[in-house]
Amino acid sequence: MPVINLTEVNSLLSENLSIYQVLKYS
């Protein structure tokens, strides 16, 4: 079972969220 780096997951999530918001509100 691979070790999940929470900070990596968090940064990926926040990046995806910001991209999603840009696409949604543009």
Long-range contacts (C-beta under 8 A, 24 or more apart in sequence): none
